[in-house]
Amino acid sequence: MIFTAQIKVMPLKDLLDPQGKAVLGGLHNLGMKEANDVRIGKFIELQIEADSKEVAEKMANNAAEKLLANPVMEMFEVSVQTH
């Protein structure tokens, strides 16, 4: 069975996000003074062939933990749906 895993990777809240600060400055330069904070992350979508949703979730979490996210600086969320 084919599953789609969506993985959202974001910087930890306590860490400075230089990309986010740069975008926030750009938004303010465009006149969007209402923007208070910007956090820049990554969105990864994987197609996984697995016997069950649970197995696909385990595979996606493993990929995120070992490759897609840096646990020292980032957190991640995994969502898996049937394709």
Steps between C-alpha positions, in 0.01 A plus 500: 500500500624852421494772767582869484705629791512874556782622722514856632840605636528824696774666704463459875309790656792594727748538212556804285366459144718727281299421184179586680646827629613594147153429358338696784723795417401471133131492590542812712682668208197417282279682749362193677570627851231266641730198461650423840700183446605274214638147534641326193491121481485212254215289368586154370258257338592133462323221317553184707407143417417316822272226632315735737463864600686429823799361310498801265491736800794320658696524174423872460595573863824309453582702187425826681704408808805375306509722192234766449519690831788602723373420853739752657340789310171377354178322589282305261143378459402199289158441346422189292200445271399217274577583138 
